[in-house]
Amino acid sequence: MSVLWTSEELRDATNGRLEAEVAVTGISIDTRTLKSGDLFIALKGDVSDGHAHIVQALNAGAACVMVHDTRGLTDPRLLIVADTMAGLEALGRFARARFDGKVVAITGSVGKTTTKDMLRTALSALGPTHAAIASYNNHWGVPLTLARLPRDARFCVSEIGMNHVGEIAPLAAQVRPDVGIITTIGTAHLGHMGSVEEIAREKSQLFSALPPHGTAIAPDDAVGQDLFQAALPDHTSLWLSGFSAAAQVRLENLVCTAEGSTFTLTFPNAPSVSVRLTAPGRHLARNAALALGAVAALGENVQDAAKALTGFVPGAGRGQIRTVLNGVQLLDESYNASTTSIRSALETLSLLPAKRRVVALGDIRELGEFAEAEHRSLADAVIAADALAFCCGTHMHALYEALPETVRGGYAPDASSLAPLLCDALRPGDLLLVKGSLGSRMRDVIAALDNASNPVSA
C-alpha cells in the first residue's frame, strides 16, 4: 500500500512533535475500523474522547496516533499537537495544497451523496478518483476526506453539508474546488435557517470558494439564482442544469420507466451524449446531469463518463431496490428525508409496477415552526402515488390526518412501534417505500423487515 503521510509531512502539516519515523497508509478516527498502518486521530467530541483509545489504537497496529493529551504515555509514535481537531484540519489543508489534480465539491438540500457517488463512478472511468465515503460532509468529515486524499489520485470529490448559517464557507475554503455543484434548494433545515432564500444564500457560499475560471453548476429551477450569481468570484462561470432553454447543461428527450431513464445531455463546451441509467427516477436523471456537467466543466471525456453511469446503483437507504419478506419489493429511502426528496421518492414509486403500493413515512426533522404545514403538504403526492400510507412521528401525524381514510394504513408514535403494524399488513406483490429523516430512525423499520425476512431458527 502506498504511503499517505511521512513523519516529516505530519510534522510540517500540524507543527506537531513526533519522535518516530513512520509511514502512514490510512487515517482513522474510530478504533473499531482502524487498519494496520493507519494514523489514528484522537478527536474529542461531545459524548466521546478518542484519547481514551490511544493504547487500543497502537495495539491494533496504528502507525501513529495524533493526540493533544498524552494521558501520561511516552510512546514515540504519538504525534503531539495543540488540538487534534485543528490538527485534522491542518492535514486536510496540507493534502489539498500538495494535490495537483482536479476537485469537485457538492452541496444541496437533497441529493448530495447520490450525486457524489455518481460523480465518483463517472470520474473513475477517467482516472484514479478519491471521494468522501458515506455522508462525510461536516466539520470533521470534510477535512478527513482531504487528509485521506492519495498522492496519485487524479480527481477528488468532496461533499459539503450544513444546517446552520456560516457552515459552508469555512469548509469550502478547505476544499478549494475547481467545480462547485448545488444539487437542490429545498426546505431541509428550514427551522434553523428561517426561509428557503436563506438556505440558498448559505449554499451559494460554495461558489465563493471557486478559483478564477472555475465553474459553478446549479439547477435551472432552484430558488436563489440571483444569489448564485452574486456569490461568483470574478472570471468564474455559472452553468444551469435542467430542462429549460436557459440551461447550459440541458436534459432532452427524457424517458423514465421502471427500468431506468434515457435522455440526451447537451453541454456548452462538449458534444452531446446519450445517457442511460438502470436505476429509476426523474431525480436520478437530474443528479446524473449535474455529475456529467461537472465532468464537462473539468474538460474531461463526457462520453466515457456517461457510459460508466449506466451501471450506477443507489446505495442502501438512498433508493436501493430489493426483495424482503415473501415477495415484497422494498424501495429503501430510509437514510434521510425532506419534503422535496419524499416527493421525488413517491414519483419514483409510481413508475414501478406493483399489485399494491405502500409507503412508510417518518418525521422530517429540523423544520421548526414550519413542520406541520410541510408534512401536511405531502398529502397530494401520497394520493397521486396511489399508495397506502403508514406514518410515524409527531409531525407525520399531520400528514396522516390530512389523508383520506381510504389510503390510511396505520399510524404509530415512532418507527419501532410502526414496524410490526407494517410487517403484518404487507402482502406478496406489494411495493413498499420507506423514508424519513435520519433522526426518525426508519432504519428500525428496515431492520424489522430484514429480521422478518430471515428469521433465526430456534
C-alpha positions as CSV (number, residue, x, y, z in Angstrom):
1,M,0.0,0.0,0.0
2,S,1.3,3.4,-0.9
3,V,2.4,5.9,1.8
4,L,-0.1,8.6,2.5
5,W,1.9,10.5,5.1
6,T,5.5,10.5,6.1
7,S,6.7,11.7,9.6
8,E,8.2,14.8,8.0
9,E,4.9,15.7,6.4
10,L,2.9,15.1,9.6
11,R,5.3,17.4,11.5
12,D,5.2,20.1,8.7
13,A,1.4,20.0,8.3
14,T,0.5,20.1,12.0
15,N,3.5,21.8,13.6
16,G,3.4,18.8,16.0
17,R,6.0,16.7,17.8
18,L,6.6,13.2,16.6
19,E,9.8,11.3,17.6
20,A,9.2,8.1,15.5
21,E,9.8,7.8,11.8
22,V,6.5,6.3,10.4
23,A,4.8,5.5,7.1
24,V,1.1,6.2,7.4
25,T,-1.1,4.4,4.8
26,G,-4.5,5.5,6.0
27,I,-6.4,7.7,8.6
28,S,-8.9,6.5,11.2
29,I,-10.9,8.3,13.8
30,D,-12.6,5.1,15.1
31,T,-10.6,2.2,16.5
32,R,-13.4,-0.2,15.5
33,T,-12.5,0.2,11.9
34,L,-8.8,1.0,12.3
35,K,-6.4,-0.8,10.0
36,S,-2.7,-1.6,10.4
37,G,-0.6,1.4,9.2
38,D,-3.3,4.0,10.0
39,L,-2.8,7.3,11.7
40,F,-5.4,7.3,14.5
41,I,-6.6,10.8,15.3
42,A,-7.9,11.1,18.9
43,L,-10.8,13.5,18.4
44,K,-12.7,14.8,21.4
45,G,-16.4,15.0,20.8
46,D,-19.5,15.9,22.9
47,V,-20.0,12.4,24.1
48,S,-16.7,10.6,23.5
49,D,-13.0,11.2,23.5
50,G,-10.6,9.3,21.3
51,H,-7.8,9.8,23.8
52,A,-9.4,7.0,25.8
53,H,-8.4,4.6,23.0
54,I,-4.7,5.6,22.4
55,V,-3.3,2.3,23.7
56,Q,-6.0,0.3,21.9
57,A,-5.1,2.0,18.6
58,L,-1.4,1.3,19.0
59,N,-2.1,-2.3,19.9
60,A,-4.3,-2.6,16.8
61,G,-1.4,-1.6,14.5
62,A,-1.7,2.2,14.2
63,A,1.5,3.6,12.7
64,C,0.9,6.8,14.7
65,V,-1.6,8.5,17.0
66,M,-2.4,12.2,16.9
67,V,-3.1,13.5,20.4
68,H,-3.3,16.7,22.4
69,D,-3.4,14.8,25.7
70,T,-0.8,12.1,26.1
71,R,-2.5,10.5,29.1
72,G,0.9,10.1,30.6
73,L,2.2,7.9,27.7
74,T,5.6,8.4,26.2
75,D,5.4,6.3,23.1
76,P,7.5,7.8,20.2
77,R,4.6,7.1,17.8
78,L,2.5,9.8,19.4
79,L,2.1,12.9,17.2
80,I,1.5,15.6,19.8
81,V,-0.4,18.7,18.7
82,A,-2.1,21.6,20.3
83,D,-5.6,20.3,19.4
84,T,-6.5,17.2,17.4
85,M,-9.4,18.8,15.6
86,A,-7.2,21.6,14.4
87,G,-4.6,19.0,13.5
88,L,-7.1,17.2,11.3
89,E,-8.0,20.4,9.5
90,A,-4.2,21.1,9.1
91,L,-3.7,17.7,7.5
92,G,-6.7,18.4,5.1
93,R,-5.3,21.8,4.0
94,F,-1.8,20.3,3.5
95,A,-3.1,17.4,1.5
96,R,-5.2,19.8,-0.7
97,A,-2.2,22.0,-1.2
98,R,0.0,19.1,-2.4
99,F,-2.7,17.8,-4.7
100,D,-2.3,18.8,-8.4
101,G,-5.5,17.0,-9.7
102,K,-9.0,18.4,-10.0
103,V,-11.5,18.9,-7.2
104,V,-15.3,19.0,-7.3
105,A,-17.4,20.0,-4.3
106,I,-21.1,19.2,-3.9
107,T,-23.7,20.7,-1.6
108,G,-27.5,20.9,-1.7
109,S,-30.6,20.3,0.3
110,V,-31.0,16.8,-1.1
111,G,-29.1,14.6,-3.5
112,K,-25.6,15.4,-2.3
113,T,-24.4,11.9,-1.6
114,T,-26.1,10.3,-4.6
115,T,-24.6,13.0,-6.9
116,K,-21.2,12.5,-5.3
117,D,-21.5,8.7,-5.8
118,M,-22.5,9.2,-9.4
119,L,-19.6,11.6,-10.0
120,R,-17.2,9.1,-8.4
121,T,-18.5,6.4,-10.7
122,A,-18.2,8.7,-13.8
123,L,-14.7,10.1,-13.0
124,S,-13.3,6.7,-12.0
125,A,-13.7,5.7,-15.7
126,L,-11.2,8.5,-16.5
127,G,-8.6,8.2,-13.8
128,P,-8.0,7.4,-10.1
129,T,-10.7,9.1,-8.1
130,H,-11.0,9.8,-4.4
131,A,-14.3,10.7,-2.8
132,A,-15.9,11.2,0.5
133,I,-17.3,8.0,2.0
134,A,-20.9,7.8,3.2
135,S,-22.1,11.3,4.1
136,Y,-18.8,12.7,5.4
137,N,-19.7,16.3,4.8
138,N,-19.5,18.1,8.2
139,H,-16.7,19.9,10.1
140,W,-14.7,16.7,10.6
141,G,-15.9,14.8,7.5
142,V,-14.6,17.3,5.0
143,P,-11.0,17.6,6.4
144,L,-10.9,13.8,6.9
145,T,-11.8,13.3,3.2
146,L,-9.0,15.7,2.2
147,A,-6.5,14.2,4.6
148,R,-7.1,10.8,3.1
149,L,-6.5,12.1,-0.5
150,P,-4.0,9.8,-2.1
151,R,-0.9,11.3,-3.8
152,D,-1.7,9.6,-7.1
153,A,-5.4,10.5,-7.4
154,R,-6.4,12.4,-10.5
155,F,-9.8,13.6,-9.1
156,C,-11.2,14.3,-5.7
157,V,-15.0,14.7,-4.9
158,S,-16.0,16.3,-1.6
159,E,-19.4,16.6,-0.1
160,I,-20.3,19.7,2.0
161,G,-23.3,19.9,4.3
162,M,-24.8,22.4,6.6
163,N,-27.7,23.0,9.0
164,H,-26.9,26.5,10.3
165,V,-25.7,29.8,8.8
166,G,-21.9,30.1,8.4
167,E,-21.0,26.4,8.0
168,I,-20.5,26.2,4.2
169,A,-17.8,28.9,3.7
170,P,-15.1,27.5,6.0
171,L,-15.5,24.0,4.6
172,A,-15.5,25.2,1.0
173,A,-12.3,27.2,1.8
174,Q,-10.6,24.0,2.9
175,V,-11.7,22.1,-0.3
176,R,-11.0,24.9,-2.8
177,P,-12.9,23.2,-5.6
178,D,-12.4,23.7,-9.3
179,V,-16.1,23.0,-9.8
180,G,-18.9,23.5,-7.3
181,I,-22.3,21.9,-7.6
182,I,-25.6,22.8,-5.8
183,T,-27.9,19.8,-6.2
184,T,-31.2,21.4,-5.0
185,I,-32.5,24.2,-2.8
186,G,-35.3,22.8,-0.6
187,T,-36.7,23.1,2.9
188,A,-34.3,20.8,4.7
189,H,-33.1,22.6,7.9
190,L,-35.8,25.3,7.4
191,G,-36.4,25.5,11.1
192,H,-32.8,26.6,11.7
193,M,-32.5,28.8,8.6
194,G,-35.9,30.6,8.6
195,S,-36.5,30.7,4.8
196,V,-35.7,28.9,1.6
197,E,-34.0,32.1,0.5
198,E,-31.6,31.9,3.4
199,I,-30.9,28.3,2.6
200,A,-30.0,29.3,-0.9
201,R,-27.8,32.1,0.4
202,E,-25.9,29.7,2.6
203,K,-25.5,27.1,-0.1
204,S,-24.2,29.7,-2.6
205,Q,-21.2,30.2,-0.4
206,L,-19.7,27.1,-2.0
207,F,-19.4,29.2,-5.2
208,S,-17.5,31.9,-3.4
209,A,-14.6,29.4,-3.0
210,L,-14.1,28.8,-6.7
211,P,-10.9,29.9,-8.4
212,P,-10.6,32.1,-11.5
213,H,-12.0,30.2,-14.4
214,G,-13.8,27.8,-12.1
215,T,-17.4,26.6,-12.8
216,A,-20.5,26.7,-10.6
217,I,-23.4,24.3,-11.5
218,A,-26.9,24.7,-10.2
219,P,-30.4,23.5,-11.1
220,D,-32.2,25.9,-13.5
221,D,-35.3,25.9,-11.4
222,A,-33.7,26.4,-8.0
223,V,-34.6,29.3,-5.7
224,G,-31.8,31.8,-5.4
225,Q,-30.5,32.3,-9.0
226,D,-29.5,35.9,-8.1
227,L,-27.7,34.7,-5.0
228,F,-25.7,32.2,-7.0
229,Q,-24.7,34.9,-9.4
230,A,-23.8,37.3,-6.6
231,A,-21.6,34.7,-5.0
232,L,-19.4,34.0,-8.0
233,P,-15.8,35.4,-7.9
234,D,-14.5,37.2,-11.0
235,H,-13.8,35.2,-14.0
236,T,-15.9,32.2,-13.0
237,S,-18.9,30.8,-14.8
238,L,-22.4,29.6,-13.7
239,W,-23.9,26.7,-15.6
240,L,-27.5,25.9,-15.1
241,S,-28.7,22.3,-15.4
242,G,-32.2,21.2,-16.3
243,F,-34.8,21.1,-18.9
244,S,-35.2,24.8,-19.8
245,A,-33.8,26.6,-22.8
246,A,-31.7,28.7,-20.4
247,A,-29.9,25.6,-19.1
248,Q,-26.3,25.2,-20.3
249,V,-26.4,21.5,-19.2
250,R,-29.7,20.6,-20.8
251,L,-31.7,17.4,-20.5
252,E,-33.7,16.5,-23.6
253,N,-35.9,13.6,-24.6
254,L,-36.1,12.2,-21.0
255,V,-38.0,8.9,-20.8
256,C,-38.5,7.5,-17.3
257,T,-39.6,3.9,-16.8
258,A,-39.4,1.2,-14.1
259,E,-36.2,0.0,-15.7
260,G,-34.5,3.4,-15.5
261,S,-34.1,6.5,-17.6
262,T,-32.8,7.5,-21.0
263,F,-32.1,11.1,-22.1
264,T,-29.8,13.3,-24.2
265,L,-27.5,15.8,-22.4
266,T,-26.0,18.8,-24.1
267,F,-23.2,21.0,-22.8
268,P,-21.7,24.4,-23.7
269,N,-18.2,23.0,-24.3
270,A,-18.6,19.4,-25.3
271,P,-20.5,17.1,-27.7
272,S,-23.9,16.0,-26.6
273,V,-24.2,12.5,-25.1
274,S,-26.9,9.8,-24.8
275,V,-27.3,8.7,-21.2
276,R,-28.9,5.5,-19.9
277,L,-29.5,4.9,-16.3
278,T,-30.6,1.5,-15.0
279,A,-31.9,3.0,-11.7
280,P,-35.4,4.5,-12.0
281,G,-36.4,8.1,-11.0
282,R,-36.5,11.5,-12.6
283,H,-34.5,12.9,-9.7
284,L,-31.6,10.5,-10.5
285,A,-31.6,11.7,-14.1
286,R,-31.2,15.3,-12.8
287,N,-28.4,14.2,-10.5
288,A,-26.7,12.5,-13.4
289,A,-26.9,15.7,-15.4
290,L,-25.2,17.6,-12.6
291,A,-22.4,15.0,-12.3
292,L,-21.8,14.8,-16.1
293,G,-22.0,18.6,-16.2
294,A,-19.1,18.6,-13.7
295,V,-17.1,16.2,-16.0
296,A,-17.6,18.6,-18.9
297,A,-16.7,21.6,-16.8
298,L,-13.4,19.9,-15.9
299,G,-12.8,19.4,-19.7
300,E,-12.9,15.6,-19.4
301,N,-14.4,12.9,-21.6
302,V,-18.2,13.0,-21.1
303,Q,-18.8,10.1,-23.4
304,D,-16.8,7.7,-21.3
305,A,-18.2,9.1,-18.1
306,A,-21.7,8.7,-19.3
307,K,-21.1,5.1,-20.2
308,A,-19.8,4.4,-16.7
309,L,-23.0,5.8,-15.2
310,T,-25.1,3.1,-17.0
311,G,-24.4,0.6,-14.2
312,F,-24.8,3.0,-11.3
313,V,-26.9,1.6,-8.4
314,P,-28.1,3.8,-5.5
315,G,-26.7,2.9,-2.1
316,A,-28.6,1.4,0.8
317,G,-31.1,3.9,2.2
318,R,-30.8,6.1,-0.9
319,G,-33.1,4.4,-3.4
320,Q,-31.8,0.8,-3.4
321,I,-34.5,-1.7,-4.5
322,R,-34.5,-5.2,-3.1
323,T,-36.9,-8.0,-2.0
324,V,-38.0,-8.5,1.6
325,L,-40.5,-10.8,3.3
326,N,-42.3,-13.1,0.9
327,G,-42.3,-11.2,-2.4
328,V,-42.4,-7.6,-1.2
329,Q,-40.3,-5.2,-3.2
330,L,-38.6,-2.6,-1.0
331,L,-37.6,0.9,-2.2
332,D,-35.3,1.8,0.6
333,E,-35.0,5.5,1.1
334,S,-34.7,5.3,4.8
335,Y,-31.4,7.3,5.2
336,N,-32.9,10.8,5.2
337,A,-35.8,12.9,4.1
338,S,-37.1,16.3,3.2
339,T,-40.4,17.3,1.5
340,T,-38.5,17.6,-1.8
341,S,-37.0,14.1,-1.5
342,I,-40.2,12.5,-0.4
343,R,-42.0,13.9,-3.4
344,S,-39.2,12.5,-5.7
345,A,-39.4,9.1,-4.0
346,L,-43.2,9.0,-4.4
347,E,-42.8,9.9,-8.1
348,T,-40.3,7.0,-8.5
349,L,-42.7,4.7,-6.6
350,S,-45.4,5.5,-9.2
351,L,-43.1,4.3,-12.0
352,L,-42.6,0.8,-10.6
353,P,-45.1,-2.0,-11.2
354,A,-46.9,-3.5,-8.2
355,K,-50.1,-5.1,-7.1
356,R,-50.3,-2.5,-4.3
357,R,-48.1,0.5,-3.4
358,V,-47.4,1.1,0.3
359,V,-45.4,3.9,2.0
360,A,-43.9,4.1,5.4
361,L,-43.0,7.7,6.3
362,G,-41.3,9.0,9.4
363,D,-40.9,12.6,10.6
364,I,-38.8,15.2,8.7
365,R,-36.6,16.9,11.2
366,E,-35.3,20.5,11.6
367,L,-38.4,22.2,10.2
368,G,-39.2,24.1,13.3
369,E,-42.4,26.1,13.1
370,F,-42.9,25.0,9.5
371,A,-43.1,21.3,10.4
372,E,-46.9,20.7,10.4
373,A,-47.5,22.6,7.2
374,E,-44.6,20.9,5.4
375,H,-45.7,17.5,6.4
376,R,-49.4,18.2,5.5
377,S,-48.3,19.4,2.1
378,L,-47.3,15.9,1.1
379,A,-50.8,14.6,1.1
380,D,-51.4,15.3,-2.6
381,A,-48.2,13.4,-3.6
382,V,-49.2,10.3,-1.5
383,I,-52.6,10.4,-3.1
384,A,-51.1,10.8,-6.6
385,A,-48.9,7.7,-6.0
386,D,-52.0,5.7,-5.2
387,A,-50.2,4.4,-2.0
388,L,-51.5,3.0,1.3
389,A,-49.8,5.2,3.9
390,F,-48.3,4.1,7.2
391,C,-46.9,7.1,9.2
392,C,-44.9,7.5,12.4
393,G,-43.8,10.5,14.5
394,T,-45.4,13.7,15.8
395,H,-45.2,15.7,12.6
396,M,-46.2,12.9,10.3
397,H,-49.4,12.7,12.2
398,A,-50.4,15.9,10.5
399,L,-49.9,14.2,7.1
400,Y,-51.8,11.1,8.2
401,E,-54.8,13.2,9.3
402,A,-54.8,15.0,6.0
403,L,-55.1,11.8,4.0
404,P,-58.4,10.3,3.0
405,E,-59.5,7.3,5.2
406,T,-59.1,5.0,2.2
407,V,-55.3,5.5,2.0
408,R,-54.6,5.4,5.7
409,G,-52.8,2.1,6.6
410,G,-51.8,2.8,10.2
411,Y,-50.1,5.3,12.5
412,A,-47.7,4.8,15.4
413,P,-45.7,7.3,17.5
414,D,-42.3,6.0,16.4
415,A,-40.6,3.7,13.9
416,S,-40.1,0.8,16.2
417,S,-43.9,0.8,17.0
418,L,-44.8,1.2,13.4
419,A,-42.6,-1.7,12.2
420,P,-44.9,-4.6,13.4
421,L,-48.0,-2.9,12.1
422,L,-46.4,-2.6,8.7
423,C,-45.0,-6.1,8.6
424,D,-48.4,-7.6,9.5
425,A,-50.1,-5.6,6.7
426,L,-47.7,-6.3,3.8
427,R,-48.6,-8.9,1.2
428,P,-46.8,-10.6,-1.6
429,G,-46.6,-8.3,-4.7
430,D,-46.6,-5.2,-2.6
431,L,-44.1,-2.4,-3.4
432,L,-43.0,-0.6,-0.2
433,L,-41.3,2.8,0.1
434,V,-39.7,3.5,3.5
435,K,-38.5,7.1,4.0
436,G,-37.8,9.5,6.9
437,S,-35.2,11.8,8.4
438,L,-32.2,10.1,10.0
439,G,-33.4,11.1,13.4
440,S,-36.8,9.4,12.9
441,R,-34.9,6.0,12.8
442,M,-36.7,4.5,9.8
443,R,-33.7,2.1,9.8
444,D,-35.6,0.4,12.6
445,V,-38.3,-0.4,10.1
446,I,-35.8,-1.7,7.6
447,A,-34.2,-3.9,10.3
448,A,-37.6,-5.3,11.3
449,L,-38.3,-6.2,7.6
450,D,-35.0,-7.9,7.3
451,N,-35.5,-9.8,10.5
452,A,-38.9,-10.9,9.4
453,S,-37.4,-12.0,6.1
454,N,-34.7,-14.0,7.7
455,P,-36.0,-15.4,11.0
456,V,-33.4,-17.0,13.2
457,S,-34.1,-20.7,13.8
458,A,-34.7,-21.7,17.4
